[in-house]
Amino acid sequence: MTNDNTTHFGFKQVPKDDKVKLVRGVFDSVASQYDIMNDLMSMGIHRVWKRIAVQLANIREGDQVLDLAGGTGDLTTLFKKRVGDSGQVVLADINAEMLTTGRSRLIDKGLTGNIRYAQVNAECLPFEDNTFDCVCIGFGLRNVTDKLSALKSMHRVLKPGGRVIVLEFSHPTDKITEKVYDFYSFKLLPKIGAIVAKDEDSYRYLAESIRMHPKQDELKQMMEEAGLERCEFFNMTQGIVAVHRGYKI
């Protein structure tokens, strides 16, 4: 059971004030192998999921985009192509190690100019009201302590007509997929993490954090509670991943 002072960190209950530090430890540990592990974990399908999320964001040339929990910059790379020279993408992450890794990776690819970097907490974004045409958080919302506060903060910094895109691991829509996914997540994934990233515990936490994330309908309701309208979700890979979209009217 949770109370007002505790929250979940995977399947464990921890003080709310400790969760940010614990999540930081996970991503400090995995940052250098994050991209390799993403490819191994999803067999490369994460790249398709990200492309679909960007398509659903309906980005136009000149748009201002906030890529929250942007990590190593996959989504920022895709958004940059769409905003053109007249737009801007802000790659933001609460974790300094991930942000540094992402910045180095994008610079190595020659992607500079209209990309900014910001270390931020999604629950209290340090941007003015009505700043962005799109706020996207990819595979990061489940790690946020107060998800509703984060969604309200995203809503606040959106321009009217802007949209929030939440790309996140979700809950399988059929029992067979659920059983296979559970076996993979709890038996195989930590072992892959131990071999490749030398960190079994962090990948066990990632599997647990996915199970603790709200189901598709619950997250849709949470987005509506945060003030977003016309909220909807799109399941991918039998619900293993979902894209949620909501608008500021």
C-alpha positions as CSV (number, residue, x, y, z in Angstrom):
1,M,0.0,0.0,0.0
2,T,1.1,3.5,-0.7
3,N,0.6,6.6,1.5
4,D,1.1,10.3,0.9
5,N,4.8,10.0,1.7
6,T,5.7,6.9,-0.3
7,T,5.6,5.8,-4.0
8,H,6.7,2.8,-5.9
9,F,10.2,2.2,-7.3
10,G,9.5,-0.9,-9.3
11,F,7.7,-3.2,-6.9
12,K,9.2,-1.6,-3.8
13,Q,7.7,1.2,-1.8
14,V,10.1,4.0,-1.1
15,P,9.9,7.6,0.3
16,K,8.8,10.0,-2.5
17,D,11.8,12.1,-1.9
18,D,14.1,9.2,-2.6
19,K,12.6,8.1,-6.0
20,V,14.3,10.7,-8.1
21,K,17.7,9.7,-6.6
22,L,17.0,6.0,-7.2
23,V,15.9,6.5,-10.8
24,R,19.0,8.7,-11.4
25,G,21.1,5.8,-10.2
26,V,19.5,3.5,-12.7
27,F,20.1,5.7,-15.7
28,D,23.6,6.8,-14.6
29,S,24.4,3.1,-14.6
30,V,22.9,2.3,-18.0
31,A,23.6,5.5,-20.0
32,S,26.6,4.3,-21.9
33,Q,24.9,1.1,-23.1
34,Y,21.4,2.5,-23.4
35,D,21.1,2.5,-27.2
36,I,22.6,-1.0,-27.5
37,M,20.2,-2.3,-24.9
38,N,17.2,-0.7,-26.6
39,D,18.1,-2.5,-29.8
40,L,18.6,-5.8,-28.1
41,M,15.5,-5.5,-25.8
42,S,13.1,-4.7,-28.7
43,M,15.0,-6.4,-31.5
44,G,15.1,-2.9,-33.1
45,I,11.3,-2.4,-33.0
46,H,11.7,0.7,-30.7
47,R,12.8,2.6,-33.8
48,V,9.4,1.9,-35.5
49,W,7.5,2.8,-32.3
50,K,9.4,6.2,-32.2
51,R,8.7,6.9,-35.8
52,I,5.0,6.3,-35.3
53,A,4.9,8.5,-32.2
54,V,6.5,11.3,-34.3
55,Q,4.0,10.8,-37.1
56,L,1.1,11.1,-34.5
57,A,2.7,14.3,-33.2
58,N,1.8,16.1,-36.5
59,I,4.9,18.3,-36.4
60,R,5.2,21.1,-38.9
61,E,8.1,23.2,-40.1
62,G,8.8,26.0,-37.7
63,D,7.3,24.2,-34.6
64,Q,8.8,24.4,-31.2
65,V,9.1,20.9,-29.7
66,L,10.0,19.7,-26.2
67,D,11.5,16.2,-26.1
68,L,11.1,15.2,-22.4
69,A,13.1,12.3,-21.0
70,G,14.9,12.6,-24.4
71,G,17.9,10.5,-23.3
72,T,20.2,9.7,-26.1
73,G,18.3,11.8,-28.7
74,D,16.4,9.4,-30.9
75,L,13.2,11.4,-30.9
76,T,15.0,14.7,-31.1
77,T,16.7,13.5,-34.3
78,L,13.3,12.7,-35.8
79,F,11.7,15.9,-34.6
80,K,14.6,18.0,-36.0
81,K,14.0,16.8,-39.5
82,R,10.4,17.9,-39.3
83,V,10.7,21.3,-37.6
84,G,13.3,22.5,-40.2
85,D,15.7,25.4,-39.8
86,S,12.9,27.7,-38.6
87,G,11.9,25.4,-35.7
88,Q,13.5,24.3,-32.6
89,V,13.8,21.1,-30.5
90,V,14.7,21.1,-26.8
91,L,16.2,17.8,-25.7
92,A,15.4,17.6,-22.0
93,D,16.1,15.0,-19.3
94,I,16.3,15.0,-15.5
95,N,19.4,12.8,-15.7
96,A,22.7,14.6,-16.4
97,E,24.5,11.5,-17.6
98,M,21.8,10.7,-20.1
99,L,21.7,14.3,-21.3
100,T,25.4,14.4,-21.8
101,T,25.3,11.1,-23.7
102,G,22.5,12.4,-25.9
103,R,24.2,15.7,-26.6
104,S,27.5,14.0,-27.5
105,R,25.7,11.6,-29.8
106,L,23.8,14.3,-31.7
107,I,27.0,16.4,-32.1
108,D,28.8,13.4,-33.4
109,K,26.1,13.0,-36.0
110,G,26.4,16.7,-37.0
111,L,23.1,17.7,-35.6
112,T,23.5,21.1,-34.1
113,G,22.0,24.6,-34.6
114,N,18.3,24.4,-33.6
115,I,18.7,21.9,-30.8
116,R,18.8,23.1,-27.2
117,Y,19.5,21.1,-24.1
118,A,18.0,21.4,-20.6
119,Q,18.2,19.4,-17.4
120,V,14.6,19.5,-16.1
121,N,12.2,17.8,-13.8
122,A,9.0,17.0,-15.8
123,E,6.9,17.7,-12.7
124,C,7.9,21.4,-12.7
125,L,9.0,22.5,-16.1
126,P,11.1,25.7,-16.1
127,F,9.5,27.1,-19.3
128,E,6.9,29.9,-19.8
129,D,3.3,29.2,-20.4
130,N,2.3,28.5,-24.1
131,T,5.8,27.9,-25.3
132,F,5.7,24.6,-27.3
133,D,3.7,23.3,-30.2
134,C,4.4,19.7,-29.0
135,V,5.6,18.1,-25.8
136,C,6.7,14.5,-26.2
137,I,7.8,12.2,-23.4
138,G,9.2,8.9,-24.7
139,F,9.6,5.9,-22.3
140,G,10.0,8.3,-19.4
141,L,6.6,9.0,-17.8
142,R,6.7,5.7,-15.8
143,N,9.8,6.9,-14.0
144,V,8.2,10.2,-12.9
145,T,7.1,10.3,-9.2
146,D,4.0,12.4,-9.6
147,K,2.7,11.7,-13.1
148,L,-0.4,14.0,-12.8
149,S,1.8,16.9,-11.9
150,A,4.0,16.2,-14.9
151,L,1.1,16.1,-17.2
152,K,-0.3,19.3,-15.8
153,S,3.1,20.9,-16.3
154,M,3.2,19.7,-19.9
155,H,-0.2,21.1,-20.5
156,R,0.8,24.5,-19.1
157,V,3.8,24.9,-21.4
158,L,1.8,24.0,-24.5
159,K,0.5,26.6,-26.9
160,P,-3.3,26.4,-27.5
161,G,-3.7,23.8,-30.2
162,G,-0.5,22.1,-29.1
163,R,-0.4,18.4,-28.2
164,V,1.2,16.1,-25.7
165,I,2.5,12.8,-26.9
166,V,3.3,10.0,-24.4
167,L,5.1,7.0,-25.8
168,E,5.4,4.4,-23.2
169,F,5.5,0.7,-22.5
170,S,2.0,-0.4,-21.6
171,H,-0.1,-3.4,-21.0
172,P,-0.7,-6.3,-23.5
173,T,-4.2,-6.6,-24.9
174,D,-4.3,-10.4,-24.9
175,K,-3.4,-13.2,-22.4
176,I,-0.9,-15.0,-24.7
177,T,1.1,-11.9,-25.3
178,E,1.0,-11.0,-21.6
179,K,2.4,-14.4,-20.6
180,V,5.2,-14.3,-23.2
181,Y,6.0,-10.7,-22.3
182,D,6.1,-11.5,-18.5
183,F,8.6,-14.4,-19.2
184,Y,10.8,-12.2,-21.3
185,S,10.6,-9.2,-18.9
186,F,11.4,-11.0,-15.7
187,K,13.5,-14.0,-16.8
188,L,15.4,-12.9,-19.9
189,L,15.7,-9.1,-19.8
190,P,17.6,-8.9,-16.5
191,K,20.1,-11.5,-17.8
192,I,20.6,-9.5,-21.0
193,G,21.2,-6.4,-18.8
194,A,23.8,-8.3,-16.7
195,I,25.7,-9.5,-19.8
196,V,25.6,-6.3,-21.9
197,A,25.2,-3.4,-19.4
198,K,26.8,-5.3,-16.5
199,D,23.7,-4.3,-14.5
200,E,21.0,-6.9,-13.8
201,D,19.3,-4.9,-11.1
202,S,18.6,-1.8,-13.2
203,Y,16.9,-3.8,-15.9
204,R,14.9,-5.7,-13.3
205,Y,13.7,-2.3,-12.1
206,L,12.8,-1.3,-15.7
207,A,10.6,-4.4,-16.1
208,E,8.9,-3.8,-12.7
209,S,8.3,-0.1,-13.5
210,I,6.5,-1.0,-16.7
211,R,4.1,-3.2,-14.7
212,M,3.4,-0.4,-12.2
213,H,2.6,2.1,-15.0
214,P,-1.1,3.0,-15.5
215,K,-3.0,0.9,-18.0
216,Q,-4.0,2.6,-21.3
217,D,-7.5,3.8,-20.1
218,E,-6.1,4.9,-16.8
219,L,-3.5,7.1,-18.4
220,K,-6.0,8.5,-20.8
221,Q,-8.2,9.6,-17.8
222,M,-5.1,11.1,-16.1
223,M,-4.4,13.2,-19.2
224,E,-7.9,14.4,-19.2
225,E,-7.6,15.3,-15.5
226,A,-4.5,17.3,-16.3
227,G,-6.6,19.5,-18.7
228,L,-5.8,17.8,-22.0
229,E,-8.7,17.3,-24.4
230,R,-9.5,14.9,-27.3
231,C,-7.3,12.3,-25.6
232,E,-6.8,9.0,-27.3
233,F,-4.3,6.2,-27.4
234,F,-2.9,3.9,-30.1
235,N,-1.7,0.4,-29.1
236,M,1.3,-1.1,-30.9
237,T,2.7,-4.6,-30.8
238,Q,-0.4,-6.0,-29.0
239,G,-0.3,-3.2,-26.4
240,I,3.2,-3.8,-25.3
241,V,3.7,-0.1,-26.2
242,A,1.1,2.6,-26.6
243,V,1.1,6.2,-27.8
244,H,-1.2,8.6,-26.0
245,R,-2.1,11.9,-27.5
246,G,-4.0,14.9,-26.0
247,Y,-4.5,18.5,-27.0
248,K,-4.6,21.9,-25.3
249,I,-7.7,23.7,-26.5
